Amino acid sequence: MWGIPENEVEAFEPLEGQRPWSVQQVHPSRKLAALEISIPGSEPRAGVWELSSGQLAWAPSEAQVISWNTTGSEVFAITKSKPYQTGSLERYSWPGRELLGRSFIRLAGYMFRHVRVSPTSGIVAVSDICQDVTTVALYATPERPFGTRRLGELVRPSNLIDELEFGPGGTALVWPISQGVLWWLADGASGGEYLPSTGGSYRAGELCIWETSGGGPTNLRVIDVLADLPPGWLP
């Protein structure tokens, strides 16, 4: 997920009075993208826009995240999210948007952040965040109007997950998580102020690799992202 430059935001048609500000995923054709809007006093919403014209192409009701499979022939959306309860994982054909499967899934936190589809193994990965943790869960691809199976779930410290992606062969799910907003300062050193580092070795975050080669989750590898900083360093 990445931000849309401020000078390009005005090119997109508004959804519910708001223009999109970040990219959730680009369709394999590079002609469409799932974008996110912010609604004051509410959780983010997602829709699909044409990149050439900026026109809104699809806005499923109450969608929070949207993603295509690797061929772009199916689209997945999570709608009707209820914080700390559930959301509706919905699978459609694309571009026909025929409903292929639907299931309510657990929302451990207050907001879903990603949905990604394995290119080979019939697995859908979902991430959500709480105040200080990220939850990543794997589900079987919904095949019927209602119902799926949760294949596994992991909880990691920090809610600053940046992205979630399957490897090209579908053998692993990968995601990075930042340590925190002021990771270059010793705990409690700044009192929340944006200050230069005093120097030293710091943990900036972690890279998680969850093996999924057997059609379900197996081993988890966590690689610490470390940085050696000189005194006075600022990002």
Phi and psi in degrees as GROMACS dihedral restraints (atoms count N, CA, C in turn):
[ dihedral_restraints ]
;  ai    aj    ak    al  type     phi  dphi    fc
    3     4     5     6     1  -145.5    20    10
    4     5     6     7     1   158.9    20    10
    6     7     8     9     1   -78.9    20    10
    7     8     9    10     1   152.1    20    10
    9    10    11    12     1   -89.1    20    10
   10    11    12    13     1   129.7    20    10
   12    13    14    15     1   -54.1    20    10
   13    14    15    16     1   141.9    20    10
   15    16    17    18     1   -57.3    20    10
   16    17    18    19     1   -34.6    20    10
   18    19    20    21     1   -77.4    20    10
   19    20    21    22     1    -2.4    20    10
   21    22    23    24     1  -111.1    20    10
   22    23    24    25     1   -11.7    20    10
   24    25    26    27     1   -59.7    20    10
   25    26    27    28     1   -40.5    20    10
   27    28    29    30     1   -65.4    20    10
   28    29    30    31     1   -13.1    20    10
   30    31    32    33     1   -75.8    20    10
   31    32    33    34     1   -12.9    20    10
   33    34    35    36     1  -102.6    20    10
   34    35    36    37     1   138.9    20    10
   36    37    38    39     1   -62.7    20    10
   37    38    39    40     1   137.8    20    10
   39    40    41    42     1   -69.1    20    10
   40    41    42    43     1   152.2    20    10
   42    43    44    45     1  -121.9    20    10
   43    44    45    46     1   122.7    20    10
   45    46    47    48     1    51.9    20    10
   46    47    48    49     1    38.1    20    10
   48    49    50    51     1    80.3    20    10
   49    50    51    52     1     3.3    20    10
   51    52    53    54     1  -122.8    20    10
   52    53    54    55     1   139.7    20    10
   54    55    56    57     1   -89.5    20    10
   55    56    57    58     1   147.3    20    10
   57    58    59    60     1   -65.8    20    10
   58    59    60    61     1   149.1    20    10
   60    61    62    63     1  -124.8    20    10
   61    62    63    64     1   -13.1    20    10
   63    64    65    66     1  -145.4    20    10
   64    65    66    67     1   160.0    20    10
   66    67    68    69     1  -103.2    20    10
   67    68    69    70     1   124.9    20    10
   69    70    71    72     1   -88.4    20    10
   70    71    72    73     1   -44.5    20    10
   72    73    74    75     1  -165.2    20    10
   73    74    75    76     1   149.6    20    10
   75    76    77    78     1  -104.6    20    10
   76    77    78    79     1   135.1    20    10
   78    79    80    81     1   -62.9    20    10
   79    80    81    82     1   145.9    20    10
   81    82    83    84     1   -54.2    20    10
   82    83    84    85     1   -25.3    20    10
   84    85    86    87     1   -73.2    20    10
   85    86    87    88     1   -14.3    20    10
   87    88    89    90     1    65.1    20    10
   88    89    90    91     1    15.6    20    10
   90    91    92    93     1  -100.9    20    10
   91    92    93    94     1   -16.6    20    10
   93    94    95    96     1  -134.0    20    10
   94    95    96    97     1   158.9    20    10
   96    97    98    99     1  -149.3    20    10
   97    98    99   100     1   144.0    20    10
   99   100   101   102     1   -85.4    20    10
  100   101   102   103     1   118.4    20    10
  102   103   104   105     1  -118.6    20    10
  103   104   105   106     1   162.2    20    10
  105   106   107   108     1  -119.4    20    10
  106   107   108   109     1   140.8    20    10
  108   109   110   111     1  -117.4    20    10
  109   110   111   112     1   157.5    20    10
  111   112   113   114     1  -109.1    20    10
  112   113   114   115     1   132.2    20    10
  114   115   116   117     1  -114.2    20    10
  115   116   117   118     1   120.8    20    10
  117   118   119   120     1   -53.6    20    10
  118   119   120   121     1   128.9    20    10
  120   121   122   123     1    79.0    20    10
  121   122   123   124     1     9.7    20    10
  123   124   125   126     1  -142.9    20    10
  124   125   126   127     1   170.2    20    10
  126   127   128   129     1   -76.5    20    10
  127   128   129   130     1   161.0    20    10
  129   130   131   132     1   -60.8    20    10
  130   131   132   133     1   156.7    20    10
  132   133   134   135     1  -122.5    20    10
  133   134   135   136     1   157.8    20    10
  135   136   137   138     1  -127.8    20    10
  136   137   138   139     1   152.9    20    10
  138   139   140   141     1  -153.2    20    10
  139   140   141   142     1   179.3    20    10
  141   142   143   144     1  -116.8    20    10
  142   143   144   145     1   129.1    20    10
  144   145   146   147     1  -120.9    20    10
  145   146   147   148     1   148.6    20    10
  147   148   149   150     1   -76.3    20    10
  148   149   150   151     1   130.7    20    10
  150   151   152   153     1   -76.5    20    10
  151   152   153   154     1   -31.1    20    10
  153   154   155   156     1   -74.7    20    10
  154   155   156   157     1   -39.4    20    10
  156   157   158   159     1  -102.5    20    10
  157   158   159   160     1   -20.3    20    10
  159   160   161   162     1    78.7    20    10
  160   161   162   163     1     5.3    20    10
  162   163   164   165     1   -77.3    20    10
  163   164   165   166     1   145.3    20    10
  165   166   167   168     1   -74.8    20    10
  166   167   168   169     1   122.9    20    10
  168   169   170   171     1  -100.0    20    10
  169   170   171   172     1   -29.1    20    10
  171   172   173   174     1  -160.3    20    10
  172   173   174   175     1   132.7    20    10
  174   175   176   177     1  -137.8    20    10
  175   176   177   178     1    80.2    20    10
  177   178   179   180     1   -60.2    20    10
  178   179   180   181     1   141.5    20    10
  180   181   182   183     1   -58.7    20    10
  181   182   183   184     1   127.2    20    10
  183   184   185   186     1    60.8    20    10
  184   185   186   187     1    28.7    20    10
  186   187   188   189     1   -74.6    20    10
  187   188   189   190     1   135.6    20    10
  189   190   191   192     1  -105.8    20    10
  190   191   192   193     1   -36.8    20    10
  192   193   194   195     1  -139.9    20    10
  193   194   195   196     1   149.1    20    10
  195   196   197   198     1  -138.7    20    10
  196   197   198   199     1   140.6    20    10
  198   199   200   201     1  -156.4    20    10
  199   200   201   202     1   147.9    20    10
  201   202   203   204     1   -99.3    20    10
  202   203   204   205     1   161.9    20    10
  204   205   206   207     1   -75.7    20    10
  205   206   207   208     1   176.6    20    10
  207   208   209   210     1   -67.5    20    10
  208   209   210   211     1   -24.7    20    10
  210   211   212   213     1   -89.9    20    10
  211   212   213   214     1   -12.7    20    10
  213   214   215   216     1    80.1    20    10
  214   215   216   217     1     9.7    20    10
  216   217   218   219     1   -88.4    20    10
  217   218   219   220     1   -11.4    20    10
  219   220   221   222     1  -136.9    20    10
  220   221   222   223     1   149.8    20    10
  222   223   224   225     1  -128.4    20    10
  223   224   225   226     1   140.7    20    10
  225   226   227   228     1  -117.8    20    10
  226   227   228   229     1   137.0    20    10
  228   229   230   231     1  -135.2    20    10
  229   230   231   232     1   145.6    20    10
  231   232   233   234     1  -110.3    20    10
  232   233   234   235     1   121.0    20    10
  234   235   236   237     1  -125.5    20    10
  235   236   237   238     1   173.0    20    10
  237   238   239   240     1    52.4    20    10
  238   239   240   241     1    45.3    20    10
  240   241   242   243     1   -74.3    20    10
  241   242   243   244     1   131.9    20    10
  243   244   245   246     1  -118.2    20    10
  244   245   246   247     1   110.9    20    10
  246   247   248   249     1   -49.6    20    10
  247   248   249   250     1   134.2    20    10
  249   250   251   252     1    63.0    20    10
  250   251   252   253     1    19.7    20    10
  252   253   254   255     1  -132.5    20    10
  253   254   255   256     1   -91.1    20    10
  255   256   257   258     1  -146.1    20    10
  256   257   258   259     1   169.8    20    10
  258   259   260   261     1  -145.1    20    10
  259   260   261   262     1   164.5    20    10
  261   262   263   264     1  -102.1    20    10
  262   263   264   265     1   113.7    20    10
  264   265   266   267     1   -87.0    20    10
  265   266   267   268     1   117.8    20    10
  267   268   269   270     1  -122.9    20    10
  268   269   270   271     1   136.7    20    10
  270   271   272   273     1  -119.1    20    10
  271   272   273   274     1   126.9    20    10
  273   274   275   276     1  -128.4    20    10
  274   275   276   277     1   154.6    20    10
  276   277   278   279     1   -72.1    20    10
  277   278   279   280     1   155.6    20    10
  279   280   281   282     1  -137.1    20    10
  280   281   282   283     1   131.0    20    10
  282   283   284   285     1   -92.4    20    10
  283   284   285   286     1     4.2    20    10
  285   286   287   288     1   -68.3    20    10
  286   287   288   289     1   -24.5    20    10
  288   289   290   291     1    59.5    20    10
  289   290   291   292     1    38.7    20    10
  291   292   293   294     1   -82.0    20    10
  292   293   294   295     1   132.1    20    10
  294   295   296   297     1   -67.6    20    10
  295   296   297   298     1   122.0    20    10
  297   298   299   300     1  -106.1    20    10
  298   299   300   301     1   -22.0    20    10
  300   301   302   303     1  -175.0    20    10
  301   302   303   304     1   152.8    20    10
  303   304   305   306     1  -153.1    20    10
  304   305   306   307     1   142.2    20    10
  306   307   308   309     1  -158.1    20    10
  307   308   309   310     1   141.9    20    10
  309   310   311   312     1   -77.8    20    10
  310   311   312   313     1   134.7    20    10
  312   313   314   315     1  -125.6    20    10
  313   314   315   316     1   161.0    20    10
  315   316   317   318     1   -74.4    20    10
  316   317   318   319     1   135.3    20    10
  318   319   320   321     1  -110.5    20    10
  319   320   321   322     1   101.2    20    10
  321   322   323   324     1   -72.1    20    10
  322   323   324   325     1   -30.1    20    10
  324   325   326   327     1  -109.9    20    10
  325   326   327   328     1  -146.6    20    10
  327   328   329   330     1  -104.3    20    10
  328   329   330   331     1    -8.4    20    10
  330   331   332   333     1  -159.3    20    10
  331   332   333   334     1   134.5    20    10
  333   334   335   336     1   -76.3    20    10
  334   335   336   337     1   145.4    20    10
  336   337   338   339     1  -117.8    20    10
  337   338   339   340     1   -32.9    20    10
  339   340   341   342     1  -144.3    20    10
  340   341   342   343     1   152.4    20    10
  342   343   344   345     1  -138.0    20    10
  343   344   345   346     1   129.3    20    10
  345   346   347   348     1  -136.4    20    10
  346   347   348   349     1   149.6    20    10
  348   349   350   351     1  -116.6    20    10
  349   350   351   352     1   128.8    20    10
  351   352   353   354     1   -63.7    20    10
  352   353   354   355     1   139.6    20    10
  354   355   356   357     1   -76.1    20    10
  355   356   357   358     1   -10.4    20    10
  357   358   359   360     1  -134.0    20    10
  358   359   360   361     1   -25.6    20    10
  360   361   362   363     1  -117.2    20    10
  361   362   363   364     1    12.3    20    10
  363   364   365   366     1    65.7    20    10
  364   365   366   367     1    35.4    20    10
  366   367   368   369     1  -117.6    20    10
  367   368   369   370     1   139.3    20    10
  369   370   371   372     1  -114.7    20    10
  370   371   372   373     1   129.0    20    10
  372   373   374   375     1  -104.4    20    10
  373   374   375   376     1   138.8    20    10
  375   376   377   378     1  -133.7    20    10
  376   377   378   379     1   138.1    20    10
  378   379   380   381     1  -121.0    20    10
  379   380   381   382     1   147.3    20    10
  381   382   383   384     1  -142.4    20    10
  382   383   384   385     1   162.9    20    10
  384   385   386   387     1  -127.3    20    10
  385   386   387   388     1   149.9    20    10
  387   388   389   390     1  -117.8    20    10
  388   389   390   391     1  -164.0    20    10
  390   391   392   393     1   -63.8    20    10
  391   392   393   394     1   -35.9    20    10
  393   394   395   396     1  -140.2    20    10
  394   395   396   397     1    12.5    20    10
  396   397   398   399     1  -140.5    20    10
  397   398   399   400     1   160.5    20    10
  399   400   401   402     1  -117.0    20    10
  400   401   402   403     1   134.6    20    10
  402   403   404   405     1  -111.8    20    10
  403   404   405   406     1   129.3    20    10
  405   406   407   408     1  -117.7    20    10
  406   407   408   409     1   127.2    20    10
  408   409   410   411     1  -128.7    20    10
  409   410   411   412     1   149.5    20    10
  411   412   413   414     1  -115.5    20    10
  412   413   414   415     1   136.8    20    10
  414   415   416   417     1  -130.6    20    10
  415   416   417   418     1   151.7    20    10
  417   418   419   420     1   -68.8    20    10
  418   419   420   421     1   141.9    20    10
  420   421   422   423     1   -57.7    20    10
  421   422   423   424     1   125.8    20    10
  423   424   425   426     1   -59.3    20    10
  424   425   426   427     1   124.4    20    10
  426   427   428   429     1  -110.7    20    10
  427   428   429   430     1   -13.4    20    10
  429   430   431   432     1  -126.8    20    10
  430   431   432   433     1   169.4    20    10
  432   433   434   435     1   -54.7    20    10
  433   434   435   436     1   -32.9    20    10
  435   436   437   438     1  -141.6    20    10
  436   437   438   439     1   136.3    20    10
  438   439   440   441     1   112.8    20    10
  439   440   441   442     1   140.6    20    10
  441   442   443   444     1  -157.3    20    10
  442   443   444   445     1  -178.7    20    10
  444   445   446   447     1  -124.4    20    10
  445   446   447   448     1   134.1    20    10
  447   448   449   450     1   -83.3    20    10
  448   449   450   451     1   123.7    20    10
  450   451   452   453     1   -93.5    20    10
  451   452   453   454     1   -21.4    20    10
  453   454   455   456     1   176.7    20    10
  454   455   456   457     1   162.6    20    10
  456   457   458   459     1  -152.3    20    10
  457   458   459   460     1   141.4    20    10
  459   460   461   462     1  -133.3    20    10
  460   461   462   463     1   146.6    20    10
  462   463   464   465     1  -121.9    20    10
  463   464   465   466     1   129.0    20    10
  465   466   467   468     1  -122.4    20    10
  466   467   468   469     1   146.1    20    10
  468   469   470   471     1   -67.1    20    10
  469   470   471   472     1   145.2    20    10
  471   472   473   474     1    84.8    20    10
  472   473   474   475     1   138.1    20    10
  474   475   476   477     1  -101.6    20    10
  475   476   477   478     1    15.5    20    10
  477   478   479   480     1   -94.8    20    10
  478   479   480   481     1    55.8    20    10
  480   481   482   483     1   -73.9    20    10
  481   482   483   484     1   133.5    20    10
  483   484   485   486     1   -97.8    20    10
  484   485   486   487     1   -39.3    20    10
  486   487   488   489     1  -155.8    20    10
  487   488   489   490     1   166.8    20    10
  489   490   491   492     1  -147.3    20    10
  490   491   492   493     1   121.2    20    10
  492   493   494   495     1  -148.0    20    10
  493   494   495   496     1   143.8    20    10
  495   496   497   498     1   -83.8    20    10
  496   497   498   499     1   148.0    20    10
  498   499   500   501     1   -67.0    20    10
  499   500   501   502     1   162.0    20    10
  501   502   503   504     1   -56.2    20    10
  502   503   504   505     1   -33.2    20    10
  504   505   506   507     1   -92.2    20    10
  505   506   507   508     1     2.5    20    10
  507   508   509   510     1    70.8    20    10
  508   509   510   511     1    15.9    20    10
  510   511   512   513     1   -87.5    20    10
  511   512   513   514     1    -9.6    20    10
  513   514   515   516     1  -156.8    20    10
  514   515   516   517     1   150.6    20    10
  516   517   518   519     1  -110.5    20    10
  517   518   519   520     1   131.8    20    10
  519   520   521   522     1  -125.8    20    10
  520   521   522   523     1   139.1    20    10
  522   523   524   525     1  -153.6    20    10
  523   524   525   526     1   142.5    20    10
  525   526   527   528     1   -99.0    20    10
  526   527   528   529     1   146.5    20    10
  528   529   530   531     1  -134.3    20    10
  529   530   531   532     1   129.2    20    10
  531   532   533   534     1   -76.6    20    10
  532   533   534   535     1   148.5    20    10
  534   535   536   537     1   -66.1    20    10
  535   536   537   538     1   -38.6    20    10
  537   538   539   540     1   169.8    20    10
  538   539   540   541     1   170.3    20    10
  540   541   542   543     1   -63.6    20    10
  541   542   543   544     1   -39.9    20    10
  543   544   545   546     1  -112.8    20    10
  544   545   546   547     1    53.0    20    10
  546   547   548   549     1   -65.0    20    10
  547   548   549   550     1   -21.8    20    10
  549   550   551   552     1   -84.2    20    10
  550   551   552   553     1     5.3    20    10
  552   553   554   555     1  -114.4    20    10
  553   554   555   556     1   148.4    20    10
  555   556   557   558     1   -63.6    20    10
  556   557   558   559     1   150.4    20    10
  558   559   560   561     1   -53.0    20    10
  559   560   561   562     1   123.7    20    10
  561   562   563   564     1    77.2    20    10
  562   563   564   565     1     1.7    20    10
  564   565   566   567     1   -71.2    20    10
  565   566   567   568     1   -26.7    20    10
  567   568   569   570     1  -104.5    20    10
  568   569   570   571     1   -14.6    20    10
  570   571   572   573     1    60.4    20    10
  571   572   573   574     1    27.2    20    10
  573   574   575   576     1    91.4    20    10
  574   575   576   577     1    -1.9    20    10
  576   577   578   579     1   -83.4    20    10
  577   578   579   580     1   151.2    20    10
  579   580   581   582     1   -85.2    20    10
  580   581   582   583     1    95.4    20    10
  582   583   584   585     1  -121.3    20    10
  583   584   585   586     1   158.5    20    10
  585   586   587   588     1   -67.1    20    10
  586   587   588   589     1   156.1    20    10
  588   589   590   591     1   -70.7    20    10
  589   590   591   592     1   148.9    20    10
  591   592   593   594     1   -84.1    20    10
  592   593   594   595     1    -4.2    20    10
  594   595   596   597     1    96.1    20    10
  595   596   597   598     1   152.5    20    10
  597   598   599   600     1   129.6    20    10
  598   599   600   601     1  -167.0    20    10
  600   601   602   603     1  -100.2    20    10
  601   602   603   604     1   130.7    20    10
  603   604   605   606     1  -131.9    20    10
  604   605   606   607     1   149.2    20    10
  606   607   608   609     1   -91.7    20    10
  607   608   609   610     1   111.4    20    10
  609   610   611   612     1   -83.4    20    10
  610   611   612   613     1   -22.2    20    10
  612   613   614   615     1   163.6    20    10
  613   614   615   616     1  -155.1    20    10
  615   616   617   618     1  -149.9    20    10
  616   617   618   619     1   155.4    20    10
  618   619   620   621     1  -115.7    20    10
  619   620   621   622     1   121.4    20    10
  621   622   623   624     1  -104.9    20    10
  622   623   624   625     1   134.9    20    10
  624   625   626   627     1  -127.9    20    10
  625   626   627   628     1   112.4    20    10
  627   628   629   630     1  -109.2    20    10
  628   629   630   631     1   114.6    20    10
  630   631   632   633     1   -71.2    20    10
  631   632   633   634     1   135.5    20    10
  633   634   635   636     1  -136.0    20    10
  634   635   636   637     1    24.6    20    10
  636   637   638   639     1   -66.6    20    10
  637   638   639   640     1   -25.3    20    10
  639   640   641   642     1   -93.1    20    10
  640   641   642   643     1    15.8    20    10
  642   643   644   645     1    84.9    20    10
  643   644   645   646     1     8.5    20    10
  645   646   647   648     1  -161.9    20    10
  646   647   648   649     1   169.2    20    10
  648   649   650   651     1   -76.2    20    10
  649   650   651   652     1   141.8    20    10
  651   652   653   654     1  -128.4    20    10
  652   653   654   655     1  -105.0    20    10
  654   655   656   657     1   -79.2    20    10
  655   656   657   658     1   143.2    20    10
  657   658   659   660     1  -112.1    20    10
  658   659   660   661     1   127.3    20    10
  660   661   662   663     1  -110.5    20    10
  661   662   663   664     1   133.2    20    10
  663   664   665   666     1  -120.8    20    10
  664   665   666   667     1   118.7    20    10
  666   667   668   669     1  -107.2    20    10
  667   668   669   670     1   118.0    20    10
  669   670   671   672     1   -69.8    20    10
  670   671   672   673     1   136.8    20    10
  672   673   674   675     1  -100.4    20    10
  673   674   675   676     1   109.5    20    10
  675   676   677   678     1  -110.6    20    10
  676   677   678   679     1   149.8    20    10
  678   679   680   681     1  -137.1    20    10
  679   680   681   682     1   128.7    20    10
  681   682   683   684     1   -96.2    20    10
  682   683   684   685     1   115.9    20    10
  684   685   686   687     1  -115.1    20    10
  685   686   687   688     1   142.6    20    10
  687   688   689   690     1   -80.2    20    10
  688   689   690   691     1   157.3    20    10
  690   691   692   693     1   -57.6    20    10
  691   692   693   694     1   139.0    20    10
  693   694   695   696     1    90.1    20    10
  694   695   696   697     1     0.6    20    10
  696   697   698   699     1   -68.4    20    10
  697   698   699   700     1   138.3    20    10
  699   700   701   702     1  -136.6    20    10
  700   701   702   703     1   145.4    20    10
